[in-house]
Amino acid sequence: MAAAPDDAFTPMMALEPHGPDTFVGTGPRYPWGGLYGGQIVAQALHAAAQTVVAEHRVHSLHAYFIRRGDHAEPVRYEVARTRNGRSFTTRTVEARQAVGAILSLSASFQVDEDAPEVQTTSLPDVPLPDGAPNDSWSGAYDRVTLPPDAEHGTAAAWVKLSRPLTGAHDTPALHAAALAYMSDDVPTDAAHVLDPRGRDTGPDEGLIGFSLDHAVWFHRPLRADEWHLHTVTCHGLISSRGLTVGRVFATDGTHVATVTQEVLLRPRR
């Protein structure tokens, strides 16, 4: 099936205002049908950011996927201004379609502070993506997948937006939304590779994965249109759920984000 168009990401972030703190967005039909969870998270975060002053930078989001999204109808994002503080701002967003709520997201924003900066984790020793073939399922971003480690439930890939963010789109808020968009991809692979039912099948065979909840901690500013390594490990499986924890690194080794996700894996019918 056809992937999303090459310039899909920027138009998806052009949310239309529909009253106070309410926005409407759309998205393409993805290869598996319906909407991609990362799209809904990214649009919800972008909606929240539009109600926050630019000096407050997102540092975390926590989201629950409630129902599967329908690509055939718009998504309505209702933002609640939970807290406006001098240092921290909190927003709660509910994404809705005709069926009801499909996602609930909370995001926290902080004014950058002058304080010590310490990084204790380092970029794994893996090949850089330059010159490697792009195996992304989406035209919105490029992906170079690395060999998985089935024994430890680890999946890794280099990812970046397929086109640079320029002009009015080149903002920290939109780069953060782009990372949120891409961060929903690799966690399912980590759970899939650990599950004995999925080791001898591809991602489109045997098992089907669903994102249950998703969290991102944005440690440092980043450019989502430059390569970043997403390395994710599934820490265990129980009751068809896999808990995954991932780290996101720039090519220079800067640890820019941490991602967690609980994935539901079930046999395809």
C-alpha positions as CSV (number, residue, x, y, z in Angstrom):
1,M,0.0,0.0,0.0
2,A,1.1,3.6,-0.5
3,A,3.0,5.4,2.2
4,A,2.1,8.9,3.4
5,P,3.2,11.6,0.9
6,D,6.7,13.0,1.2
7,D,5.5,16.3,2.7
8,A,2.9,14.8,5.0
9,F,4.3,16.0,8.3
10,T,4.1,19.8,7.8
11,P,0.5,19.9,6.5
12,M,-0.6,17.6,9.3
13,M,0.6,20.2,11.8
14,A,-1.5,22.9,10.2
15,L,-4.2,22.6,12.8
16,E,-7.3,24.7,12.2
17,P,-8.7,26.7,15.2
18,H,-12.3,25.9,16.1
19,G,-13.1,28.1,19.0
20,P,-11.1,28.9,22.2
21,D,-8.3,26.4,22.8
22,T,-9.8,23.9,20.3
23,F,-8.1,22.8,17.1
24,V,-9.0,20.4,14.3
25,G,-6.5,18.2,12.4
26,T,-6.5,15.6,9.7
27,G,-4.2,12.9,8.5
28,P,-3.6,10.4,5.7
29,R,-4.7,6.7,5.6
30,Y,-1.6,4.8,6.7
31,P,-0.5,1.5,5.2
32,W,-2.3,-0.6,7.8
33,G,-5.5,1.5,7.7
34,G,-6.7,4.1,10.2
35,L,-4.5,6.7,11.9
36,Y,-1.0,6.4,13.2
37,G,-0.7,6.9,16.9
38,G,2.3,9.1,16.6
39,Q,0.3,11.5,14.4
40,I,-2.4,11.9,17.1
41,V,0.3,12.4,19.8
42,A,2.1,15.0,17.7
43,Q,-1.0,16.9,16.8
44,A,-2.2,16.9,20.4
45,L,1.2,18.2,21.6
46,H,1.2,20.9,18.9
47,A,-2.3,22.0,19.9
48,A,-1.1,22.3,23.5
49,A,2.0,24.3,22.5
50,Q,-0.2,26.8,20.7
51,T,-1.7,27.8,24.1
52,V,1.7,28.2,25.8
53,V,4.2,31.1,25.5
54,A,7.3,30.3,23.4
55,E,9.7,30.6,26.3
56,H,8.1,27.6,27.9
57,R,9.6,24.5,26.2
58,V,7.9,21.1,26.4
59,H,9.9,18.7,28.7
60,S,7.5,15.8,28.9
61,L,4.2,14.3,27.6
62,H,2.2,11.4,28.8
63,A,-0.6,9.9,26.5
64,Y,-3.1,7.2,26.6
65,F,-4.5,5.7,23.4
66,I,-8.2,5.1,24.0
67,R,-9.7,4.1,20.6
68,R,-8.4,3.6,17.1
69,G,-8.5,6.7,15.0
70,D,-10.4,6.9,11.8
71,H,-8.5,8.5,8.9
72,A,-11.8,9.4,7.1
73,E,-12.8,12.1,9.6
74,P,-11.0,15.0,11.3
75,V,-9.7,14.9,14.8
76,R,-10.8,17.6,17.3
77,Y,-8.2,18.6,19.9
78,E,-9.7,20.2,23.0
79,V,-7.0,21.8,25.2
80,A,-7.5,22.5,28.9
81,R,-5.1,25.1,30.5
82,T,-4.5,23.0,33.6
83,R,-1.8,25.3,35.1
84,N,-0.1,28.5,34.1
85,G,3.0,29.0,36.2
86,R,6.1,31.2,36.0
87,S,8.4,28.2,35.6
88,F,6.1,25.4,34.6
89,T,2.9,25.2,32.5
90,T,0.7,22.2,32.2
91,R,-1.8,21.4,29.5
92,T,-4.3,18.5,29.1
93,V,-5.6,17.6,25.6
94,E,-8.4,15.3,24.6
95,A,-8.5,14.1,21.0
96,R,-12.0,13.3,19.9
97,Q,-13.8,11.9,16.9
98,A,-17.5,10.9,16.3
99,V,-16.9,7.7,18.3
100,G,-15.7,9.7,21.3
101,A,-12.3,10.3,22.9
102,I,-9.4,8.5,21.0
103,L,-6.5,9.9,23.0
104,S,-5.8,11.7,26.3
105,L,-2.5,13.6,26.6
106,S,-0.9,15.7,29.3
107,A,2.1,17.9,28.6
108,S,4.4,19.9,30.8
109,F,6.4,22.9,29.6
110,Q,9.3,24.7,31.5
111,V,11.3,27.8,31.1
112,D,14.9,26.8,30.6
113,E,17.0,27.3,33.8
114,D,20.7,28.0,34.3
115,A,21.7,24.8,36.1
116,P,24.3,22.0,35.9
117,E,23.9,19.7,32.9
118,V,25.0,16.1,33.3
119,Q,24.6,13.1,30.8
120,T,25.4,9.6,32.1
121,T,24.3,7.6,29.0
122,S,26.2,7.4,25.7
123,L,25.5,6.7,22.1
124,P,25.8,2.9,21.4
125,D,28.5,1.8,19.0
126,V,26.4,1.4,15.9
127,P,27.0,2.4,12.2
128,L,25.9,5.9,11.2
129,P,23.1,6.1,8.7
130,D,24.8,8.0,6.0
131,G,24.5,6.1,2.7
132,A,22.3,3.3,4.1
133,P,19.0,2.5,2.4
134,N,15.9,4.1,3.6
135,D,13.4,1.4,4.8
136,S,10.7,3.7,6.3
137,W,7.1,2.8,5.8
138,S,6.2,6.5,5.7
139,G,7.1,9.2,3.3
140,A,7.0,11.7,6.1
141,Y,10.3,10.5,7.6
142,D,13.4,8.4,6.7
143,R,14.4,5.4,8.7
144,V,17.5,3.2,8.6
145,T,16.8,0.1,10.7
146,L,19.6,-1.7,12.5
147,P,19.7,-5.4,13.2
148,P,17.6,-6.3,16.3
149,D,18.7,-8.1,19.4
150,A,16.0,-10.7,20.0
151,E,17.7,-12.1,23.2
152,H,17.4,-8.7,24.9
153,G,14.3,-7.4,23.1
154,T,16.1,-4.4,21.6
155,A,15.3,-2.7,18.4
156,A,17.0,0.4,17.0
157,A,16.8,2.7,14.0
158,W,18.0,6.0,12.8
159,V,15.2,8.4,11.9
160,K,14.7,11.9,10.6
161,L,12.1,14.0,8.8
162,S,12.3,13.5,5.1
163,R,12.2,17.2,4.5
164,P,13.8,20.0,6.5
165,L,11.6,22.3,8.7
166,T,12.2,25.8,7.3
167,G,10.8,29.3,7.7
168,A,7.8,29.6,10.0
169,H,7.9,25.8,10.6
170,D,11.4,25.9,12.0
171,T,10.4,26.2,15.7
172,P,11.4,24.2,18.8
173,A,7.7,23.3,19.3
174,L,7.4,21.8,15.9
175,H,10.7,19.9,16.1
176,A,9.4,18.5,19.4
177,A,6.1,17.5,17.8
178,A,8.1,15.8,15.0
179,L,10.1,13.8,17.5
180,A,6.8,12.8,19.2
181,Y,5.5,11.7,15.7
182,M,8.5,9.5,15.0
183,S,8.8,8.1,18.6
184,D,5.8,5.8,18.2
185,D,7.5,3.7,15.6
186,V,10.4,1.7,17.1
187,P,8.9,0.6,20.4
188,T,6.5,-1.9,18.7
189,D,9.5,-3.5,17.0
190,A,11.2,-4.0,20.4
191,A,8.2,-5.8,21.8
192,H,7.7,-7.8,18.6
193,V,11.2,-9.1,18.6
194,L,11.1,-10.2,22.2
195,D,7.8,-12.1,21.8
196,P,8.4,-15.7,20.9
197,R,5.3,-15.6,18.7
198,G,6.8,-12.9,16.6
199,R,10.5,-13.8,16.2
200,D,10.0,-15.8,13.0
201,T,7.6,-13.4,11.4
202,G,7.8,-9.9,10.0
203,P,6.1,-6.9,11.5
204,D,3.1,-7.4,9.2
205,E,2.8,-11.1,9.9
206,G,1.9,-13.2,12.9
207,L,1.4,-10.5,15.4
208,I,-0.3,-7.1,15.3
209,G,0.8,-4.3,17.7
210,F,-1.2,-1.5,19.3
211,S,0.2,1.4,21.4
212,L,-1.5,1.5,24.8
213,D,0.2,4.5,26.4
214,H,3.2,6.6,25.5
215,A,5.5,9.0,27.2
216,V,8.3,11.2,26.1
217,W,10.8,13.2,28.1
218,F,12.5,16.0,26.0
219,H,15.9,16.5,27.7
220,R,17.4,18.9,25.2
221,P,16.4,20.9,22.1
222,L,16.8,19.0,18.9
223,R,16.4,19.2,15.1
224,A,14.0,16.5,14.0
225,D,15.1,16.9,10.4
226,E,18.6,15.6,11.4
227,W,19.4,11.9,12.1
228,H,18.7,10.6,15.6
229,L,19.1,7.1,16.9
230,H,16.1,5.5,18.6
231,T,17.3,2.5,20.6
232,V,14.5,0.7,22.5
233,T,14.4,-2.3,24.8
234,C,11.3,-4.3,25.8
235,H,11.7,-5.0,29.5
236,G,9.2,-7.8,29.6
237,L,5.9,-9.3,28.4
238,I,2.8,-10.2,30.3
239,S,-0.9,-10.5,29.4
240,S,0.0,-9.6,25.8
241,R,1.6,-6.3,26.9
242,G,5.2,-5.3,26.5
243,L,6.8,-2.4,28.4
244,T,9.4,-0.7,26.2
245,V,12.0,2.0,27.2
246,G,14.0,3.9,24.7
247,R,16.6,6.6,24.3
248,V,17.1,9.0,21.5
249,F,20.6,10.3,20.6
250,A,21.9,12.8,18.1
251,T,24.8,11.7,15.9
252,D,27.2,13.5,18.2
253,G,26.1,11.4,21.1
254,T,23.8,14.0,22.8
255,H,21.0,12.3,24.6
256,V,18.0,14.4,23.5
257,A,15.0,12.3,24.8
258,T,13.7,9.2,26.6
259,V,10.7,7.3,25.4
260,T,8.5,4.7,27.1
261,Q,5.6,2.8,25.7
262,E,3.4,-0.1,26.6
263,V,2.6,-2.2,23.5
264,L,-0.2,-4.6,23.1
265,L,0.6,-7.6,20.9
266,R,-2.0,-10.0,19.6
267,P,-2.1,-12.7,16.9
268,R,-3.5,-11.4,13.6
269,R,-6.9,-12.8,12.7
